[in-house]
Amino acid sequence: MKYALLFLLIFSTSFRPLESNVFICGPTGAKKYHYKGTCRGLSACRHEVIKTTLKQAQGYGLTLCGWED
């Protein structure tokens, strides 16, 4: 029973598959990725907002935006 609750807790909290799409600001200089293209963390972006995969964004060393965690 303990393990079932633990399993449920882990997978019910903002789990995103590695193949999901995310958004980053511009071709260079991005530090964060965003699950939503309308995230307020992207409001200061002065470049094009680019859609990419989560796996690729993490490969660039980007981390999740603080507004979305």
Jmol script that loads the backbone (N, CA, C; Angstrom):
load data "model"
ATOM      1  N   MET A   1       0.824  -1.193   0.000  1.00  0.00           N
ATOM      2  CA  MET A   1       0.000   0.000   0.000  1.00  0.00           C
ATOM      3  C   MET A   1       0.872   1.263   0.000  1.00  0.00           C
ATOM      4  N   LYS A   2       1.967   1.259   0.785  1.00  0.00           N
ATOM      5  CA  LYS A   2       2.865   2.414   0.815  1.00  0.00           C
ATOM      6  C   LYS A   2       3.426   2.711  -0.566  1.00  0.00           C
ATOM      7  N   TYR A   3       3.833   1.656  -1.261  1.00  0.00           N
ATOM      8  CA  TYR A   3       4.457   1.835  -2.565  1.00  0.00           C
ATOM      9  C   TYR A   3       3.453   2.343  -3.596  1.00  0.00           C
ATOM     10  N   ALA A   4       2.221   1.903  -3.497  1.00  0.00           N
ATOM     11  CA  ALA A   4       1.191   2.377  -4.422  1.00  0.00           C
ATOM     12  C   ALA A   4       0.953   3.870  -4.231  1.00  0.00           C
ATOM     13  N   LEU A   5       0.921   4.339  -3.000  1.00  0.00           N
ATOM     14  CA  LEU A   5       0.742   5.769  -2.737  1.00  0.00           C
ATOM     15  C   LEU A   5       1.936   6.576  -3.212  1.00  0.00           C
ATOM     16  N   LEU A   6       3.121   6.046  -2.990  1.00  0.00           N
ATOM     17  CA  LEU A   6       4.338   6.719  -3.444  1.00  0.00           C
ATOM     18  C   LEU A   6       4.347   6.822  -4.967  1.00  0.00           C
ATOM     19  N   PHE A   7       4.017   5.737  -5.618  1.00  0.00           N
ATOM     20  CA  PHE A   7       3.953   5.710  -7.076  1.00  0.00           C
ATOM     21  C   PHE A   7       2.946   6.741  -7.589  1.00  0.00           C
ATOM     22  N   LEU A   8       1.778   6.776  -6.972  1.00  0.00           N
ATOM     23  CA  LEU A   8       0.742   7.717  -7.364  1.00  0.00           C
ATOM     24  C   LEU A   8       1.200   9.160  -7.155  1.00  0.00           C
ATOM     25  N   LEU A   9       1.856   9.418  -6.051  1.00  0.00           N
ATOM     26  CA  LEU A   9       2.345  10.763  -5.754  1.00  0.00           C
ATOM     27  C   LEU A   9       3.391  11.223  -6.771  1.00  0.00           C
ATOM     28  N   ILE A  10       4.307  10.348  -7.100  1.00  0.00           N
ATOM     29  CA  ILE A  10       5.369  10.693  -8.055  1.00  0.00           C
ATOM     30  C   ILE A  10       4.791  11.011  -9.426  1.00  0.00           C
ATOM     31  N   PHE A  11       3.874  10.202  -9.897  1.00  0.00           N
ATOM     32  CA  PHE A  11       3.359  10.382 -11.257  1.00  0.00           C
ATOM     33  C   PHE A  11       2.209  11.364 -11.349  1.00  0.00           C
ATOM     34  N   SER A  12       1.682  11.819 -10.241  1.00  0.00           N
ATOM     35  CA  SER A  12       0.611  12.807 -10.308  1.00  0.00           C
ATOM     36  C   SER A  12       1.147  14.232 -10.234  1.00  0.00           C
ATOM     37  N   THR A  13       2.417  14.403  -9.882  1.00  0.00           N
ATOM     38  CA  THR A  13       3.004  15.736  -9.791  1.00  0.00           C
ATOM     39  C   THR A  13       3.710  16.082 -11.078  1.00  0.00           C
ATOM     40  N   SER A  14       3.258  17.061 -11.756  1.00  0.00           N
ATOM     41  CA  SER A  14       3.816  17.637 -12.992  1.00  0.00           C
ATOM     42  C   SER A  14       4.791  16.754 -13.776  1.00  0.00           C
ATOM     43  N   PHE A  15       4.467  15.503 -13.954  1.00  0.00           N
ATOM     44  CA  PHE A  15       5.275  14.592 -14.768  1.00  0.00           C
ATOM     45  C   PHE A  15       5.053  14.933 -16.229  1.00  0.00           C
ATOM     46  N   ARG A  16       6.126  15.144 -16.953  1.00  0.00           N
ATOM     47  CA  ARG A  16       6.061  15.423 -18.389  1.00  0.00           C
ATOM     48  C   ARG A  16       6.963  14.425 -19.113  1.00  0.00           C
ATOM     49  N   PRO A  17       6.463  13.784 -20.159  1.00  0.00           N
ATOM     50  CA  PRO A  17       7.313  12.858 -20.911  1.00  0.00           C
ATOM     51  C   PRO A  17       8.445  13.599 -21.613  1.00  0.00           C
ATOM     52  N   LEU A  18       9.554  12.914 -21.833  1.00  0.00           N
ATOM     53  CA  LEU A  18      10.720  13.540 -22.450  1.00  0.00           C
ATOM     54  C   LEU A  18      10.479  13.974 -23.891  1.00  0.00           C
ATOM     55  N   GLU A  19       9.454  13.466 -24.520  1.00  0.00           N
ATOM     56  CA  GLU A  19       9.196  13.835 -25.905  1.00  0.00           C
ATOM     57  C   GLU A  19       8.185  14.973 -26.033  1.00  0.00           C
ATOM     58  N   SER A  20       7.775  15.584 -24.931  1.00  0.00           N
ATOM     59  CA  SER A  20       6.822  16.680 -25.026  1.00  0.00           C
ATOM     60  C   SER A  20       7.513  17.928 -25.571  1.00  0.00           C
ATOM     61  N   ASN A  21       6.727  18.833 -26.086  1.00  0.00           N
ATOM     62  CA  ASN A  21       7.262  20.072 -26.635  1.00  0.00           C
ATOM     63  C   ASN A  21       7.342  21.141 -25.566  1.00  0.00           C
ATOM     64  N   VAL A  22       8.356  21.973 -25.652  1.00  0.00           N
ATOM     65  CA  VAL A  22       8.541  23.093 -24.746  1.00  0.00           C
ATOM     66  C   VAL A  22       8.902  24.316 -25.579  1.00  0.00           C
ATOM     67  N   PHE A  23       8.958  25.477 -24.931  1.00  0.00           N
ATOM     68  CA  PHE A  23       9.248  26.726 -25.622  1.00  0.00           C
ATOM     69  C   PHE A  23      10.469  27.374 -24.992  1.00  0.00           C
ATOM     70  N   ILE A  24      11.320  27.940 -25.834  1.00  0.00           N
ATOM     71  CA  ILE A  24      12.500  28.658 -25.349  1.00  0.00           C
ATOM     72  C   ILE A  24      12.566  30.017 -26.051  1.00  0.00           C
ATOM     73  N   CYS A  25      13.294  30.935 -25.463  1.00  0.00           N
ATOM     74  CA  CYS A  25      13.421  32.283 -26.018  1.00  0.00           C
ATOM     75  C   CYS A  25      14.660  32.355 -26.908  1.00  0.00           C
ATOM     76  N   GLY A  26      14.416  32.586 -28.183  1.00  0.00           N
ATOM     77  CA  GLY A  26      15.499  32.854 -29.118  1.00  0.00           C
ATOM     78  C   GLY A  26      16.438  31.712 -29.396  1.00  0.00           C
ATOM     79  N   PRO A  27      17.266  31.889 -30.410  1.00  0.00           N
ATOM     80  CA  PRO A  27      18.193  30.842 -30.817  1.00  0.00           C
ATOM     81  C   PRO A  27      19.404  30.701 -29.886  1.00  0.00           C
ATOM     82  N   THR A  28      19.742  31.760 -29.155  1.00  0.00           N
ATOM     83  CA  THR A  28      20.884  31.689 -28.241  1.00  0.00           C
ATOM     84  C   THR A  28      20.570  32.453 -26.962  1.00  0.00           C
ATOM     85  N   GLY A  29      21.234  32.117 -25.911  1.00  0.00           N
ATOM     86  CA  GLY A  29      21.106  32.859 -24.664  1.00  0.00           C
ATOM     87  C   GLY A  29      19.981  32.426 -23.747  1.00  0.00           C
ATOM     88  N   ALA A  30      19.161  31.483 -24.162  1.00  0.00           N
ATOM     89  CA  ALA A  30      18.068  31.017 -23.299  1.00  0.00           C
ATOM     90  C   ALA A  30      18.650  30.278 -22.096  1.00  0.00           C
ATOM     91  N   LYS A  31      18.019  30.445 -20.951  1.00  0.00           N
ATOM     92  CA  LYS A  31      18.446  29.751 -19.737  1.00  0.00           C
ATOM     93  C   LYS A  31      17.362  28.816 -19.214  1.00  0.00           C
ATOM     94  N   LYS A  32      16.122  29.066 -19.622  1.00  0.00           N
ATOM     95  CA  LYS A  32      14.983  28.314 -19.119  1.00  0.00           C
ATOM     96  C   LYS A  32      14.143  27.790 -20.272  1.00  0.00           C
ATOM     97  N   TYR A  33      13.383  26.729 -20.007  1.00  0.00           N
ATOM     98  CA  TYR A  33      12.376  26.271 -20.959  1.00  0.00           C
ATOM     99  C   TYR A  33      11.018  26.397 -20.296  1.00  0.00           C
ATOM    100  N   HIS A  34       9.988  26.426 -21.115  1.00  0.00           N
ATOM    101  CA  HIS A  34       8.632  26.701 -20.661  1.00  0.00           C
ATOM    102  C   HIS A  34       7.681  25.679 -21.273  1.00  0.00           C
ATOM    103  N   TYR A  35       6.745  25.153 -20.486  1.00  0.00           N
ATOM    104  CA  TYR A  35       5.767  24.201 -21.009  1.00  0.00           C
ATOM    105  C   TYR A  35       4.702  24.901 -21.849  1.00  0.00           C
ATOM    106  N   LYS A  36       4.415  26.164 -21.540  1.00  0.00           N
ATOM    107  CA  LYS A  36       3.385  26.912 -22.260  1.00  0.00           C
ATOM    108  C   LYS A  36       4.024  28.098 -22.990  1.00  0.00           C
ATOM    109  N   GLY A  37       3.634  28.304 -24.215  1.00  0.00           N
ATOM    110  CA  GLY A  37       4.140  29.438 -24.978  1.00  0.00           C
ATOM    111  C   GLY A  37       3.650  30.766 -24.427  1.00  0.00           C
ATOM    112  N   THR A  38       2.653  30.721 -23.559  1.00  0.00           N
ATOM    113  CA  THR A  38       2.099  31.930 -22.953  1.00  0.00           C
ATOM    114  C   THR A  38       2.617  32.156 -21.533  1.00  0.00           C
ATOM    115  N   CYS A  39       3.625  31.415 -21.123  1.00  0.00           N
ATOM    116  CA  CYS A  39       4.192  31.546 -19.778  1.00  0.00           C
ATOM    117  C   CYS A  39       4.668  32.981 -19.554  1.00  0.00           C
ATOM    118  N   ARG A  40       4.433  33.516 -18.364  1.00  0.00           N
ATOM    119  CA  ARG A  40       4.857  34.899 -18.102  1.00  0.00           C
ATOM    120  C   ARG A  40       6.376  35.040 -18.080  1.00  0.00           C
ATOM    121  N   GLY A  41       7.086  33.931 -17.937  1.00  0.00           N
ATOM    122  CA  GLY A  41       8.545  33.965 -18.011  1.00  0.00           C
ATOM    123  C   GLY A  41       9.051  34.304 -19.406  1.00  0.00           C
ATOM    124  N   LEU A  42       8.212  34.110 -20.408  1.00  0.00           N
ATOM    125  CA  LEU A  42       8.579  34.441 -21.788  1.00  0.00           C
ATOM    126  C   LEU A  42       8.207  35.879 -22.161  1.00  0.00           C
ATOM    127  N   SER A  43       7.559  36.590 -21.264  1.00  0.00           N
ATOM    128  CA  SER A  43       7.097  37.942 -21.595  1.00  0.00           C
ATOM    129  C   SER A  43       8.251  38.917 -21.848  1.00  0.00           C
ATOM    130  N   ALA A  44       9.411  38.653 -21.283  1.00  0.00           N
ATOM    131  CA  ALA A  44      10.569  39.531 -21.486  1.00  0.00           C
ATOM    132  C   ALA A  44      11.416  39.108 -22.686  1.00  0.00           C
ATOM    133  N   CYS A  45      11.009  38.073 -23.382  1.00  0.00           N
ATOM    134  CA  CYS A  45      11.775  37.576 -24.525  1.00  0.00           C
ATOM    135  C   CYS A  45      11.790  38.615 -25.642  1.00  0.00           C
ATOM    136  N   ARG A  46      12.965  38.986 -26.106  1.00  0.00           N
ATOM    137  CA  ARG A  46      13.121  39.968 -27.174  1.00  0.00           C
ATOM    138  C   ARG A  46      13.453  39.297 -28.509  1.00  0.00           C
ATOM    139  N   HIS A  47      13.422  37.990 -28.526  1.00  0.00           N
ATOM    140  CA  HIS A  47      13.707  37.208 -29.724  1.00  0.00           C
ATOM    141  C   HIS A  47      12.477  36.381 -30.070  1.00  0.00           C
ATOM    142  N   GLU A  48      12.600  35.573 -31.059  1.00  0.00           N
ATOM    143  CA  GLU A  48      11.527  34.659 -31.436  1.00  0.00           C
ATOM    144  C   GLU A  48      11.395  33.558 -30.379  1.00  0.00           C
ATOM    145  N   VAL A  49      10.171  33.192 -30.020  1.00  0.00           N
ATOM    146  CA  VAL A  49       9.932  32.060 -29.126  1.00  0.00           C
ATOM    147  C   VAL A  49       9.944  30.809 -29.991  1.00  0.00           C
ATOM    148  N   ILE A  50      10.806  29.867 -29.639  1.00  0.00           N
ATOM    149  CA  ILE A  50      11.021  28.663 -30.438  1.00  0.00           C
ATOM    150  C   ILE A  50      10.444  27.444 -29.726  1.00  0.00           C
ATOM    151  N   LYS A  51       9.748  26.607 -30.486  1.00  0.00           N
ATOM    152  CA  LYS A  51       9.203  25.358 -29.967  1.00  0.00           C
ATOM    153  C   LYS A  51      10.215  24.249 -30.229  1.00  0.00           C
ATOM    154  N   THR A  52      10.534  23.466 -29.196  1.00  0.00           N
ATOM    155  CA  THR A  52      11.497  22.373 -29.317  1.00  0.00           C
ATOM    156  C   THR A  52      11.052  21.239 -28.399  1.00  0.00           C
ATOM    157  N   THR A  53      11.799  20.161 -28.369  1.00  0.00           N
ATOM    158  CA  THR A  53      11.439  19.057 -27.474  1.00  0.00           C
ATOM    159  C   THR A  53      12.080  19.272 -26.105  1.00  0.00           C
ATOM    160  N   LEU A  54      11.473  18.693 -25.095  1.00  0.00           N
ATOM    161  CA  LEU A  54      12.004  18.781 -23.744  1.00  0.00           C
ATOM    162  C   LEU A  54      13.399  18.164 -23.679  1.00  0.00           C
ATOM    163  N   LYS A  55      13.573  17.052 -24.333  1.00  0.00           N
ATOM    164  CA  LYS A  55      14.868  16.370 -24.340  1.00  0.00           C
ATOM    165  C   LYS A  55      15.960  17.270 -24.927  1.00  0.00           C
ATOM    166  N   GLN A  56      15.649  17.948 -26.008  1.00  0.00           N
ATOM    167  CA  GLN A  56      16.624  18.833 -26.646  1.00  0.00           C
ATOM    168  C   GLN A  56      16.921  20.042 -25.759  1.00  0.00           C
ATOM    169  N   ALA A  57      15.902  20.626 -25.140  1.00  0.00           N
ATOM    170  CA  ALA A  57      16.107  21.779 -24.258  1.00  0.00           C
ATOM    171  C   ALA A  57      16.982  21.402 -23.069  1.00  0.00           C
ATOM    172  N   GLN A  58      16.740  20.234 -22.491  1.00  0.00           N
ATOM    173  CA  GLN A  58      17.570  19.780 -21.376  1.00  0.00           C
ATOM    174  C   GLN A  58      18.981  19.474 -21.839  1.00  0.00           C
ATOM    175  N   GLY A  59      19.133  19.029 -23.078  1.00  0.00           N
ATOM    176  CA  GLY A  59      20.451  18.787 -23.648  1.00  0.00           C
ATOM    177  C   GLY A  59      21.255  20.076 -23.799  1.00  0.00           C
ATOM    178  N   TYR A  60      20.568  21.195 -23.965  1.00  0.00           N
ATOM    179  CA  TYR A  60      21.231  22.504 -24.033  1.00  0.00           C
ATOM    180  C   TYR A  60      21.598  23.013 -22.636  1.00  0.00           C
ATOM    181  N   GLY A  61      21.184  22.281 -21.597  1.00  0.00           N
ATOM    182  CA  GLY A  61      21.469  22.709 -20.229  1.00  0.00           C
ATOM    183  C   GLY A  61      20.415  23.646 -19.652  1.00  0.00           C
ATOM    184  N   LEU A  62      19.275  23.764 -20.326  1.00  0.00           N
ATOM    185  CA  LEU A  62      18.210  24.638 -19.841  1.00  0.00           C
ATOM    186  C   LEU A  62      17.438  23.961 -18.710  1.00  0.00           C
ATOM    187  N   THR A  63      16.895  24.771 -17.814  1.00  0.00           N
ATOM    188  CA  THR A  63      16.091  24.272 -16.699  1.00  0.00           C
ATOM    189  C   THR A  63      14.682  24.847 -16.783  1.00  0.00           C
ATOM    190  N   LEU A  64      13.764  24.253 -16.059  1.00  0.00           N
ATOM    191  CA  LEU A  64      12.376  24.678 -16.067  1.00  0.00           C
ATOM    192  C   LEU A  64      12.215  26.072 -15.483  1.00  0.00           C
ATOM    193  N   CYS A  65      11.397  26.874 -16.105  1.00  0.00           N
ATOM    194  CA  CYS A  65      11.093  28.229 -15.637  1.00  0.00           C
ATOM    195  C   CYS A  65      10.492  28.180 -14.231  1.00  0.00           C
ATOM    196  N   GLY A  66      10.871  29.091 -13.401  1.00  0.00           N
ATOM    197  CA  GLY A  66      10.379  29.149 -12.025  1.00  0.00           C
ATOM    198  C   GLY A  66       8.890  29.423 -11.917  1.00  0.00           C
ATOM    199  N   TRP A  67       8.278  30.009 -12.924  1.00  0.00           N
ATOM    200  CA  TRP A  67       6.840  30.258 -12.904  1.00  0.00           C
ATOM    201  C   TRP A  67       6.057  28.984 -13.135  1.00  0.00           C
ATOM    202  N   GLU A  68       6.698  27.942 -13.639  1.00  0.00           N
ATOM    203  CA  GLU A  68       5.983  26.721 -14.000  1.00  0.00           C
ATOM    204  C   GLU A  68       6.309  25.519 -13.135  1.00  0.00           C
ATOM    205  N   ASP A  69       7.221  25.621 -12.194  1.00  0.00           N
ATOM    206  CA  ASP A  69       7.551  24.424 -11.402  1.00  0.00           C
ATOM    207  C   ASP A  69       6.657  24.236 -10.214  1.00  0.00           C
TER     208      ASP A  69
END
end "model"
wireframe off; spacefill off
backbone 0.3
color backbone group
